[in-house]
Structure formats: structure tokens, C-alpha cells
Amino acid sequence: MLTTTRWPAVVSVMLGIFSIVTTEILPIGLLTPIGASFGISDGTAGLMMTMPGVLAAVAAPAVAAAAGRTDRRVVLCGLMAVLALADLLAAVAPGYWLVIVSRVLVGLVIGGFWALGSGLGGRLATPSQAGTATAVIFSAVPLGSVLGVPVGTLLGQLAGWRAVFAVMGVLTVGVVVALAVWLPPLPALTAPRAAGLLGRQGTLRALVATFLIVLAHFAAYTYVRPLLQTVTDAGPGLVTGLLLVYGAAGVAGNFAAGSWAGRRPRGVFAAAACLVAAATLALPLLGGSPLGAGVLLVVWGLGYGAVPVCSQTFFALAAPDAPEAATVLFTSSFQATLSAGALLGGIVVDATSPSTVMLLGGALALLAAAYIARLVVGYQRKSG
């Protein structure tokens, strides 16, 4: 048992996930300029979000199985090196086809790194600090929105979208070094058997809850920039500022969930889904002003910032005897649904408008909230 928490190692894993999340969602802030460069629609450009999710869903169990008994430090460093290559390929892509190739590599890294790295908080921290370490690791998700997307959007305005991916490639090389220096040897604990968890009722409930809320979020959030441009009439600078506001709220939501989800995971999850629903349903109606859009993006960020921690907690509670397998299943379901949401949103936005996509996301989030609330009531009755 650890006598002290390895905080540098925890931070290095957080930086790895930050690089992954930032690279994965950068197209949200750069969707319009990338589409313009290659003469494609917003919906087609949205494939940059769909492809990594599809590959990540497959890669999570595949990479975990292929890694076998290999030291997890070696595997994580190798995956980060592939991410750096993917960023640099996007930066020099002569055509949209190479951008898609780079996004395939991103998907492979997402699946493998998340499956093996996102659950390391308990191995790198003492039992009393494991929850805090996990919250630090998952803070990379909203931080990718706080720093990655807004700063990437701003840099794209100043130097072009290719420069953004080039910078990310260089930063990711630095993360490889941090992982190599700070991570201790991490031998595999057990061979992951994610498929064996599907027969458990708790796992199925976690899958349904994750599917509904992640589908709702990414169907809408992938196309938030077109929404802000058309409904709020926001220029590039204001879009960057509003995305920064959203991301800051996401960090707050993440750490709040890290404190509360361990005690009341179902209640916190239901509340998060309600916040996402309220914000997405209200944006087309009340997001016409920068103030209205900003307030609603804060609500959205608080809600969605809590989702990854709540979902991971749900899966962990369903399989306390198989933490790595639970993380593999969490990663696969999360990423597959992310891609499905982006694809669904792309179809809707091309056929209708960004406002309609927001309403779709809100309706799905309401469904998620109702489902999780039902689980809360059932759990309370059982406990009573």
C-alpha cells in the first residue's frame, strides 16, 4: 500500500489526457475554418469528431488486450508518441483525407490511453487521496475546454488552424517526456475482461445513463460555434470568450462532482443531466445576447463537467473487483456515444439549423435525467 501519493505521476497522466481531450475536441473551435479550407460543409467537417470516437470505442478493449502484461508506463508513453504524430500530420495535411487519417490515429490513442490511464488514480495515490487524484486526472476533460478549445480557436485566428495542431504536436512530445520521468513502473494487475461485465445489472445501467447524456451533449456541443455565430451573432473573439466561460464552469463542475459523486453518484449524475438539458433547450431562445449565452454556457459547463466523473464512478461501483475492465468499458461506451452524437448532430445541422440541434440535445438530456432520477428513486427505496 502506498504511504504517500505520487502527485507528479498523477499530474503527468492528467497532462496526457489533457493533450488527448484537447486534440480530440479542437475541431469544435476550428470547425468553420477547417471546413472552409477544404470546401466542405459543417456536417462533413464534423466527421473529425465522429472518427476518433468510433476508433476509440474499438481501440479501448483492443489496446488493453494487446498490451497484455506490458508495463503500463511503456504503453502510455508509446500512445502519447502516436498522438504527437497525429497532430503533426493534421498540421501538414494537403487534403481532408489526411486530416481524417490523423483523426483515426487520435481515436486509437484515445481508446488505449483512457482505458489504461484514466483509472490510475487509485494506484498512484493513497486510499484517502484516491478520490482527489481521480478528480485531478479527470480535470483534464474540462481543462481541454478551458484552455485547449478557446486558446486553440484564438491561435487559429492569429496563425491559422494548421499552427494549432503543430503546437499541440510539440506540447504532446513534452507530455511523453513527463510520463517517462514521473510515472513509476506500472505492471498490469489483471487481464481486462470488459465483456464479462455486460451481464451485470449495474453495468447495464451505467451504460444506458452514459449513452443518453453523452449523446445529448456531443450532438449539441459539436456545433456550438455555428449556434453562437447565428443566434448570438458572435464574432471570433466573442466565440473564444464564451467557450472559455464554458470551460471554466466545466472545471468547477468536475471538482464538485469529484467531492460529491462518491457519496451520492446517482443524485449528482441526475442533477448534471438536468443542467445540460436546461442549457441546451434554452440557448436557441435566450442565447441571442452575449450575456444570455454566457449564463447558459456556465450552466452547461457545470453540468457536463460532472458527467465523466459520475459515469466513471457508476462503472467502478458496478465492478469493484475489476477496475481496469470497468475503465475499458467506460471508455468504449463513452467514445462510441461521442461519435454517435457528433454524427447525429451533423446530420441534423445540415438538414435544419444549429438551433434545432440544441433542442435535440436538450430532449435527449431530459431523457437521461429522467432515467437516472428513476435509478435514484429505486436505490432509495431499496436502501429504505
C-alpha positions as a Markdown table, in Angstrom:
| # | Residue | x | y | z |
|---|---|---|---|---|
| 1 | Met | 0.0 | 0.0 | 0.0 |
| 2 | Leu | 1.3 | 3.5 | -0.8 |
| 3 | Thr | 2.4 | 5.6 | 2.1 |
| 4 | Thr | 2.5 | 8.8 | 0.0 |
| 5 | Thr | 0.7 | 10.0 | -3.1 |
| 6 | Arg | 2.8 | 10.3 | -6.3 |
| 7 | Trp | 1.4 | 13.7 | -7.3 |
| 8 | Pro | 3.9 | 14.3 | -10.2 |
| 9 | Ala | 2.8 | 11.0 | -11.7 |
| 10 | Val | -0.9 | 11.9 | -11.2 |
| 11 | Val | -0.2 | 15.2 | -13.0 |
| 12 | Ser | 1.6 | 13.6 | -15.8 |
| 13 | Val | -1.4 | 11.3 | -16.5 |
| 14 | Met | -3.7 | 14.4 | -16.3 |
| 15 | Leu | -1.5 | 16.1 | -18.9 |
| 16 | Gly | -1.7 | 13.1 | -21.1 |
| 17 | Ile | -5.5 | 13.1 | -21.0 |
| 18 | Phe | -5.5 | 16.9 | -21.4 |
| 19 | Ser | -3.5 | 16.5 | -24.6 |
| 20 | Ile | -5.8 | 13.8 | -25.9 |
| 21 | Val | -9.0 | 15.7 | -25.0 |
| 22 | Thr | -7.7 | 19.0 | -26.5 |
| 23 | Thr | -6.7 | 17.3 | -29.7 |
| 24 | Glu | -10.0 | 15.4 | -29.9 |
| 25 | Ile | -12.2 | 18.4 | -29.5 |
| 26 | Leu | -10.1 | 21.1 | -31.2 |
| 27 | Pro | -12.3 | 20.8 | -34.3 |
| 28 | Ile | -15.2 | 22.2 | -32.3 |
| 29 | Gly | -13.5 | 25.6 | -32.2 |
| 30 | Leu | -11.9 | 25.3 | -35.6 |
| 31 | Leu | -14.8 | 23.6 | -37.5 |
| 32 | Thr | -15.6 | 26.6 | -39.7 |
| 33 | Pro | -12.1 | 27.5 | -40.9 |
| 34 | Ile | -11.1 | 23.8 | -41.5 |
| 35 | Gly | -14.3 | 23.3 | -43.5 |
| 36 | Ala | -13.6 | 26.4 | -45.5 |
| 37 | Ser | -10.0 | 25.3 | -46.2 |
| 38 | Phe | -11.3 | 22.1 | -47.9 |
| 39 | Gly | -14.6 | 23.4 | -49.2 |
| 40 | Ile | -16.8 | 21.1 | -47.1 |
| 41 | Ser | -20.0 | 21.6 | -45.0 |
| 42 | Asp | -20.1 | 21.9 | -41.2 |
| 43 | Gly | -21.7 | 18.4 | -41.1 |
| 44 | Thr | -18.9 | 16.9 | -43.1 |
| 45 | Ala | -16.3 | 18.7 | -41.1 |
| 46 | Gly | -18.0 | 17.1 | -38.0 |
| 47 | Leu | -16.5 | 13.8 | -39.1 |
| 48 | Met | -13.4 | 15.0 | -37.4 |
| 49 | Met | -15.3 | 14.4 | -34.2 |
| 50 | Thr | -17.0 | 11.2 | -35.3 |
| 51 | Met | -13.9 | 9.3 | -36.5 |
| 52 | Pro | -11.9 | 9.4 | -33.2 |
| 53 | Gly | -14.9 | 8.3 | -31.2 |
| 54 | Val | -15.6 | 5.3 | -33.4 |
| 55 | Leu | -12.0 | 4.2 | -33.3 |
| 56 | Ala | -11.6 | 4.8 | -29.6 |
| 57 | Ala | -14.6 | 2.6 | -28.8 |
| 58 | Val | -12.9 | -0.3 | -30.7 |
| 59 | Ala | -9.4 | 0.6 | -29.5 |
| 60 | Ala | -10.1 | 0.6 | -25.8 |
| 61 | Pro | -10.6 | -3.1 | -25.4 |
| 62 | Ala | -8.2 | -3.9 | -28.3 |
| 63 | Val | -5.3 | -1.9 | -27.0 |
| 64 | Ala | -5.9 | -3.1 | -23.4 |
| 65 | Ala | -5.9 | -6.7 | -24.6 |
| 66 | Ala | -2.8 | -6.2 | -26.9 |
| 67 | Ala | -0.9 | -4.6 | -24.0 |
| 68 | Gly | -1.3 | -7.8 | -22.0 |
| 69 | Arg | 1.2 | -7.8 | -19.2 |
| 70 | Thr | 3.3 | -4.9 | -20.6 |
| 71 | Asp | 4.3 | -2.2 | -18.1 |
| 72 | Arg | 1.6 | 0.5 | -18.4 |
| 73 | Arg | 4.2 | 3.2 | -18.3 |
| 74 | Val | 5.7 | 2.0 | -21.5 |
| 75 | Val | 2.3 | 1.6 | -23.2 |
| 76 | Leu | 1.1 | 5.1 | -22.2 |
| 77 | Cys | 4.4 | 6.7 | -23.4 |
| 78 | Gly | 4.0 | 4.9 | -26.8 |
| 79 | Leu | 0.4 | 6.0 | -27.2 |
| 80 | Met | 1.4 | 9.7 | -26.5 |
| 81 | Ala | 4.1 | 9.5 | -29.2 |
| 82 | Val | 1.4 | 8.4 | -31.7 |
| 83 | Leu | -0.7 | 11.3 | -30.7 |
| 84 | Ala | 2.1 | 13.7 | -31.4 |
| 85 | Leu | 2.5 | 12.2 | -34.8 |
| 86 | Ala | -1.3 | 12.6 | -35.5 |
| 87 | Asp | -1.2 | 16.3 | -34.5 |
| 88 | Leu | 1.7 | 16.9 | -36.9 |
| 89 | Leu | 0.0 | 15.0 | -39.8 |
| 90 | Ala | -3.0 | 17.3 | -39.4 |
| 91 | Ala | -0.8 | 20.3 | -39.4 |
| 92 | Val | 0.7 | 19.5 | -42.8 |
| 93 | Ala | -2.4 | 17.8 | -44.4 |
| 94 | Pro | -2.7 | 18.7 | -48.1 |
| 95 | Gly | -6.2 | 17.4 | -48.2 |
| 96 | Tyr | -9.1 | 16.5 | -45.9 |
| 97 | Trp | -8.3 | 12.8 | -46.4 |
| 98 | Leu | -5.1 | 13.1 | -44.4 |
| 99 | Val | -6.9 | 15.0 | -41.7 |
| 100 | Ile | -9.2 | 12.0 | -41.4 |
| 101 | Val | -6.2 | 9.7 | -41.2 |
| 102 | Ser | -4.8 | 11.7 | -38.4 |
| 103 | Arg | -8.1 | 11.6 | -36.6 |
| 104 | Val | -8.0 | 7.8 | -36.9 |
| 105 | Leu | -4.7 | 7.8 | -35.1 |
| 106 | Val | -6.2 | 10.1 | -32.5 |
| 107 | Gly | -9.0 | 7.6 | -31.9 |
| 108 | Leu | -6.6 | 4.7 | -31.4 |
| 109 | Val | -4.7 | 6.8 | -28.7 |
| 110 | Ile | -7.9 | 7.9 | -27.0 |
| 111 | Gly | -9.2 | 4.4 | -26.6 |
| 112 | Gly | -5.9 | 3.0 | -25.3 |
| 113 | Phe | -4.8 | 5.8 | -23.1 |
| 114 | Trp | -8.2 | 6.4 | -21.5 |
| 115 | Ala | -8.7 | 2.7 | -20.9 |
| 116 | Leu | -5.3 | 2.2 | -19.2 |
| 117 | Gly | -4.7 | 5.7 | -17.8 |
| 118 | Ser | -7.9 | 7.3 | -16.6 |
| 119 | Gly | -8.3 | 4.7 | -13.7 |
| 120 | Leu | -4.8 | 5.1 | -12.3 |
| 121 | Gly | -5.7 | 7.5 | -9.5 |
| 122 | Gly | -6.2 | 4.6 | -7.1 |
| 123 | Arg | -2.7 | 3.1 | -8.0 |
| 124 | Leu | -0.8 | 6.4 | -7.7 |
| 125 | Ala | -2.5 | 7.8 | -4.6 |
| 126 | Thr | -3.0 | 6.6 | -1.0 |
| 127 | Pro | -6.5 | 5.3 | -0.3 |
| 128 | Ser | -7.5 | 8.5 | 1.5 |
| 129 | Gln | -6.4 | 10.7 | -1.5 |
| 130 | Ala | -7.6 | 8.4 | -4.4 |
| 131 | Gly | -10.8 | 10.4 | -4.9 |
| 132 | Thr | -8.8 | 13.6 | -5.2 |
| 133 | Ala | -6.3 | 12.0 | -7.5 |
| 134 | Thr | -9.1 | 10.8 | -9.8 |
| 135 | Ala | -10.7 | 14.2 | -9.8 |
| 136 | Val | -7.3 | 15.7 | -10.8 |
| 137 | Ile | -6.9 | 13.3 | -13.7 |
| 138 | Phe | -10.4 | 13.9 | -14.9 |
| 139 | Ser | -10.0 | 17.7 | -14.6 |
| 140 | Ala | -8.2 | 17.3 | -17.9 |
| 141 | Val | -11.6 | 17.0 | -19.6 |
| 142 | Pro | -12.9 | 20.5 | -18.7 |
| 143 | Leu | -9.4 | 21.9 | -18.9 |
| 144 | Gly | -9.3 | 20.9 | -22.5 |
| 145 | Ser | -12.3 | 23.1 | -22.9 |
| 146 | Val | -11.0 | 25.9 | -20.7 |
| 147 | Leu | -7.5 | 26.1 | -22.3 |
| 148 | Gly | -7.5 | 23.8 | -25.4 |
| 149 | Val | -10.5 | 24.9 | -27.4 |
| 150 | Pro | -10.6 | 28.7 | -26.6 |
| 151 | Val | -6.8 | 29.1 | -26.9 |
| 152 | Gly | -6.8 | 26.9 | -30.0 |
| 153 | Thr | -9.5 | 29.0 | -31.5 |
| 154 | Leu | -7.6 | 32.2 | -30.8 |
| 155 | Leu | -4.4 | 30.8 | -32.2 |
| 156 | Gly | -6.3 | 29.6 | -35.2 |
| 157 | Gln | -7.5 | 33.2 | -35.8 |
| 158 | Leu | -4.0 | 34.6 | -35.5 |
| 159 | Ala | -1.9 | 31.9 | -37.2 |
| 160 | Gly | -4.3 | 29.5 | -39.0 |
| 161 | Trp | -5.7 | 26.2 | -37.8 |
| 162 | Arg | -2.6 | 24.3 | -39.0 |
| 163 | Ala | -0.5 | 26.1 | -36.5 |
| 164 | Val | -2.8 | 24.9 | -33.7 |
| 165 | Phe | -2.2 | 21.3 | -34.5 |
| 166 | Ala | 1.6 | 21.9 | -34.9 |
| 167 | Val | 1.7 | 23.5 | -31.4 |
| 168 | Met | -0.3 | 20.6 | -30.0 |
| 169 | Gly | 2.2 | 18.1 | -31.5 |
| 170 | Val | 5.1 | 19.9 | -29.8 |
| 171 | Leu | 3.3 | 20.0 | -26.5 |
| 172 | Thr | 2.5 | 16.3 | -26.7 |
| 173 | Val | 6.1 | 15.5 | -27.1 |
| 174 | Gly | 6.7 | 17.2 | -23.8 |
| 175 | Val | 4.0 | 15.1 | -22.2 |
| 176 | Val | 5.8 | 11.9 | -23.4 |
| 177 | Val | 8.9 | 13.1 | -21.5 |
| 178 | Ala | 6.8 | 13.9 | -18.4 |
| 179 | Leu | 5.3 | 10.4 | -18.4 |
| 180 | Ala | 8.6 | 8.8 | -18.9 |
| 181 | Val | 10.2 | 10.7 | -16.0 |
| 182 | Trp | 7.4 | 10.8 | -13.4 |
| 183 | Leu | 5.4 | 7.6 | -13.8 |
| 184 | Pro | 6.7 | 4.7 | -11.8 |
| 185 | Pro | 6.7 | 1.1 | -13.2 |
| 186 | Leu | 3.0 | 0.0 | -13.5 |
| 187 | Pro | 2.7 | -3.7 | -14.2 |
| 188 | Ala | -0.7 | -4.9 | -15.3 |
| 189 | Leu | -2.9 | -6.0 | -12.4 |
| 190 | Thr | -5.2 | -8.4 | -14.2 |
| 191 | Ala | -6.1 | -9.1 | -17.9 |
| 192 | Pro | -9.0 | -6.9 | -18.8 |
| 193 | Arg | -12.3 | -8.7 | -19.4 |
| 194 | Ala | -14.7 | -5.9 | -20.1 |
| 195 | Ala | -17.2 | -8.2 | -22.0 |
| 196 | Gly | -17.7 | -10.2 | -18.8 |
| 197 | Leu | -19.2 | -7.2 | -17.1 |
| 198 | Leu | -22.1 | -6.8 | -19.5 |
| 199 | Gly | -24.2 | -9.3 | -17.7 |
| 200 | Arg | -24.2 | -7.2 | -14.5 |
| 201 | Gln | -27.3 | -5.0 | -13.9 |
| 202 | Gly | -25.2 | -2.2 | -12.5 |
| 203 | Thr | -23.0 | -2.1 | -15.6 |
| 204 | Leu | -26.0 | -2.0 | -18.0 |
| 205 | Arg | -27.5 | 0.9 | -16.0 |
| 206 | Ala | -24.2 | 2.7 | -16.2 |
| 207 | Leu | -24.1 | 2.1 | -20.0 |
| 208 | Val | -27.6 | 3.4 | -20.6 |
| 209 | Ala | -27.1 | 6.5 | -18.4 |
| 210 | Thr | -23.7 | 7.3 | -20.1 |
| 211 | Phe | -25.2 | 6.7 | -23.6 |
| 212 | Leu | -28.1 | 9.1 | -23.1 |
| 213 | Ile | -26.2 | 12.1 | -21.6 |
| 214 | Val | -23.1 | 11.8 | -23.8 |
| 215 | Leu | -25.2 | 11.5 | -26.9 |
| 216 | Ala | -27.1 | 14.6 | -25.9 |
| 217 | His | -24.0 | 16.6 | -25.1 |
| 218 | Phe | -22.0 | 15.9 | -28.2 |
| 219 | Ala | -25.0 | 16.1 | -30.6 |
| 220 | Ala | -25.3 | 19.7 | -29.5 |
| 221 | Tyr | -21.8 | 20.9 | -28.3 |
| 222 | Thr | -20.0 | 19.8 | -31.5 |
| 223 | Tyr | -22.0 | 22.5 | -33.3 |
| 224 | Val | -21.9 | 25.2 | -30.6 |
| 225 | Arg | -19.8 | 27.5 | -32.7 |
| 226 | Pro | -22.3 | 27.7 | -35.6 |
| 227 | Leu | -25.0 | 28.3 | -33.0 |
| 228 | Leu | -23.1 | 31.2 | -31.4 |
| 229 | Gln | -22.4 | 32.7 | -34.8 |
| 230 | Thr | -26.0 | 32.5 | -36.0 |
| 231 | Val | -28.1 | 33.0 | -32.8 |
| 232 | Thr | -25.8 | 35.2 | -30.7 |
| 233 | Asp | -24.3 | 36.9 | -33.7 |
| 234 | Ala | -20.9 | 36.3 | -32.1 |
| 235 | Gly | -17.7 | 37.1 | -33.9 |
| 236 | Pro | -14.5 | 35.1 | -33.5 |
| 237 | Gly | -13.3 | 36.9 | -30.4 |
| 238 | Leu | -16.6 | 36.5 | -28.6 |
| 239 | Val | -16.9 | 32.9 | -29.5 |
| 240 | Thr | -13.4 | 32.3 | -27.9 |
| 241 | Gly | -14.5 | 34.1 | -24.8 |
| 242 | Leu | -17.8 | 32.2 | -24.4 |
| 243 | Leu | -16.0 | 28.9 | -24.9 |
| 244 | Leu | -13.6 | 30.0 | -22.2 |
| 245 | Val | -16.5 | 30.7 | -19.8 |
| 246 | Tyr | -18.0 | 27.3 | -20.6 |
| 247 | Gly | -14.7 | 25.5 | -19.9 |
| 248 | Ala | -14.1 | 27.4 | -16.6 |
| 249 | Ala | -17.6 | 26.2 | -15.4 |
| 250 | Gly | -16.7 | 22.7 | -16.5 |
| 251 | Val | -13.6 | 22.7 | -14.2 |
| 252 | Ala | -15.8 | 23.7 | -11.3 |
| 253 | Gly | -18.3 | 21.0 | -12.2 |
| 254 | Asn | -15.6 | 18.4 | -12.4 |
| 255 | Phe | -14.2 | 19.1 | -8.9 |
| 256 | Ala | -17.6 | 19.5 | -7.4 |
| 257 | Ala | -18.5 | 16.1 | -8.8 |
| 258 | Gly | -15.2 | 14.6 | -7.5 |
| 259 | Ser | -16.2 | 15.7 | -4.0 |
| 260 | Trp | -19.9 | 14.6 | -4.1 |
| 261 | Ala | -20.1 | 11.7 | -6.6 |
| 262 | Gly | -18.5 | 9.2 | -4.2 |
| 263 | Arg | -21.3 | 9.8 | -1.7 |
| 264 | Arg | -24.3 | 10.3 | -4.0 |
| 265 | Pro | -23.3 | 9.3 | -7.5 |
| 266 | Arg | -26.8 | 8.9 | -8.8 |
| 267 | Gly | -28.2 | 12.1 | -7.5 |
| 268 | Val | -25.2 | 14.1 | -8.8 |
| 269 | Phe | -25.5 | 12.4 | -12.2 |
| 270 | Ala | -29.2 | 13.3 | -12.4 |
| 271 | Ala | -28.5 | 16.9 | -11.4 |
| 272 | Ala | -25.8 | 17.2 | -14.1 |
| 273 | Ala | -28.2 | 15.9 | -16.8 |
| 274 | Cys | -30.8 | 18.4 | -15.7 |
| 275 | Leu | -28.3 | 21.3 | -16.1 |
| 276 | Val | -27.3 | 20.1 | -19.6 |
| 277 | Ala | -30.9 | 19.8 | -20.6 |
| 278 | Ala | -31.8 | 23.3 | -19.3 |
| 279 | Ala | -28.9 | 25.0 | -21.0 |
| 280 | Thr | -29.3 | 23.4 | -24.4 |
| 281 | Leu | -33.1 | 23.8 | -24.5 |
| 282 | Ala | -32.8 | 27.5 | -23.6 |
| 283 | Leu | -29.9 | 28.5 | -25.8 |
| 284 | Pro | -32.0 | 29.0 | -29.0 |
| 285 | Leu | -34.5 | 31.1 | -27.1 |
| 286 | Leu | -32.3 | 33.0 | -24.6 |
| 287 | Gly | -28.9 | 32.9 | -26.2 |
| 288 | Gly | -29.5 | 35.9 | -28.5 |
| 289 | Ser | -27.3 | 38.1 | -26.3 |
| 290 | Pro | -23.8 | 37.6 | -25.1 |
| 291 | Leu | -25.0 | 37.7 | -21.5 |
| 292 | Gly | -27.7 | 35.2 | -22.1 |
| 293 | Ala | -25.4 | 32.8 | -24.0 |
| 294 | Gly | -22.7 | 33.2 | -21.4 |
| 295 | Val | -25.0 | 32.4 | -18.4 |
| 296 | Leu | -26.4 | 29.3 | -20.2 |
| 297 | Leu | -22.9 | 28.1 | -21.2 |
| 298 | Val | -21.9 | 28.3 | -17.5 |
| 299 | Val | -24.9 | 26.1 | -16.6 |
| 300 | Trp | -24.0 | 23.7 | -19.4 |
| 301 | Gly | -20.3 | 23.6 | -18.3 |
| 302 | Leu | -21.2 | 22.9 | -14.6 |
| 303 | Gly | -23.5 | 20.1 | -15.7 |
| 304 | Tyr | -21.3 | 18.4 | -18.3 |
| 305 | Gly | -18.1 | 18.9 | -16.2 |
| 306 | Ala | -19.6 | 16.4 | -13.7 |
| 307 | Val | -20.5 | 13.8 | -16.3 |
| 308 | Pro | -17.2 | 11.9 | -16.8 |
| 309 | Val | -16.5 | 11.6 | -13.0 |
| 310 | Cys | -20.1 | 10.5 | -12.4 |
| 311 | Ser | -20.0 | 8.0 | -15.3 |
| 312 | Gln | -16.7 | 6.5 | -14.2 |
| 313 | Thr | -18.0 | 6.2 | -10.7 |
| 314 | Phe | -21.1 | 4.4 | -11.9 |
| 315 | Phe | -18.9 | 1.9 | -13.7 |
| 316 | Ala | -16.5 | 1.5 | -10.8 |
| 317 | Leu | -19.3 | 0.8 | -8.4 |
| 318 | Ala | -20.7 | -1.8 | -10.8 |
| 319 | Ala | -17.4 | -3.7 | -10.9 |
| 320 | Pro | -15.3 | -3.1 | -7.8 |
| 321 | Asp | -13.5 | -6.4 | -8.4 |
| 322 | Ala | -12.3 | -5.4 | -11.9 |
| 323 | Pro | -11.3 | -1.8 | -12.0 |
| 324 | Glu | -9.3 | -1.9 | -15.3 |
| 325 | Ala | -12.0 | -3.8 | -17.1 |
| 326 | Ala | -14.6 | -1.3 | -15.8 |
| 327 | Thr | -12.4 | 1.5 | -17.2 |
| 328 | Val | -12.1 | -0.2 | -20.6 |
| 329 | Leu | -15.9 | -0.5 | -20.8 |
| 330 | Phe | -16.4 | 3.1 | -19.6 |
| 331 | Thr | -14.0 | 4.3 | -22.3 |
| 332 | Ser | -15.6 | 2.3 | -25.1 |
| 333 | Ser | -19.1 | 3.3 | -24.3 |
| 334 | Phe | -18.2 | 7.0 | -23.8 |
| 335 | Gln | -16.2 | 7.3 | -27.1 |
| 336 | Ala | -18.7 | 5.3 | -29.2 |
| 337 | Thr | -21.5 | 7.6 | -27.9 |
| 338 | Leu | -19.4 | 10.7 | -28.5 |
| 339 | Ser | -19.0 | 9.8 | -32.2 |
| 340 | Ala | -22.7 | 8.9 | -32.5 |
| 341 | Gly | -23.7 | 12.2 | -31.0 |
| 342 | Ala | -21.4 | 14.2 | -33.3 |
| 343 | Leu | -22.7 | 12.2 | -36.3 |
| 344 | Leu | -26.3 | 12.7 | -35.3 |
| 345 | Gly | -25.8 | 16.4 | -34.8 |
| 346 | Gly | -24.1 | 16.7 | -38.1 |
| 347 | Ile | -27.0 | 15.1 | -40.0 |
| 348 | Val | -29.4 | 17.4 | -38.2 |
| 349 | Val | -27.4 | 20.6 | -38.6 |
| 350 | Asp | -27.0 | 20.1 | -42.3 |
| 351 | Ala | -30.7 | 19.3 | -42.7 |
| 352 | Thr | -32.1 | 22.1 | -40.4 |
| 353 | Ser | -30.1 | 24.5 | -38.2 |
| 354 | Pro | -27.9 | 24.8 | -35.2 |
| 355 | Ser | -30.9 | 25.8 | -33.0 |
| 356 | Thr | -32.6 | 22.5 | -33.9 |
| 357 | Val | -29.5 | 20.6 | -32.8 |
| 358 | Met | -29.6 | 22.3 | -29.4 |
| 359 | Leu | -33.3 | 21.3 | -29.0 |
| 360 | Leu | -32.4 | 17.7 | -29.9 |
| 361 | Gly | -29.6 | 17.7 | -27.4 |
| 362 | Gly | -31.9 | 19.1 | -24.7 |
| 363 | Ala | -34.6 | 16.5 | -25.3 |
| 364 | Leu | -32.0 | 13.7 | -25.0 |
| 365 | Ala | -30.6 | 15.2 | -21.9 |
| 366 | Leu | -34.1 | 15.3 | -20.4 |
| 367 | Leu | -34.5 | 11.7 | -21.2 |
| 368 | Ala | -31.1 | 11.0 | -19.5 |
| 369 | Ala | -32.2 | 12.9 | -16.4 |
| 370 | Ala | -35.5 | 11.0 | -16.1 |
| 371 | Tyr | -33.7 | 7.7 | -16.4 |
| 372 | Ile | -31.1 | 8.5 | -13.8 |
| 373 | Ala | -33.7 | 10.0 | -11.5 |
| 374 | Arg | -35.6 | 6.7 | -11.7 |
| 375 | Leu | -32.5 | 4.9 | -10.6 |
| 376 | Val | -32.2 | 7.3 | -7.7 |
| 377 | Val | -35.7 | 6.6 | -6.6 |
| 378 | Gly | -35.2 | 2.8 | -6.9 |
| 379 | Tyr | -32.0 | 3.0 | -4.9 |
| 380 | Gln | -33.6 | 5.0 | -2.1 |
| 381 | Arg | -36.5 | 2.5 | -1.9 |
| 382 | Lys | -34.1 | -0.4 | -1.8 |
| 383 | Ser | -31.9 | 1.3 | 0.9 |
| 384 | Gly | -35.0 | 2.3 | 2.9 |
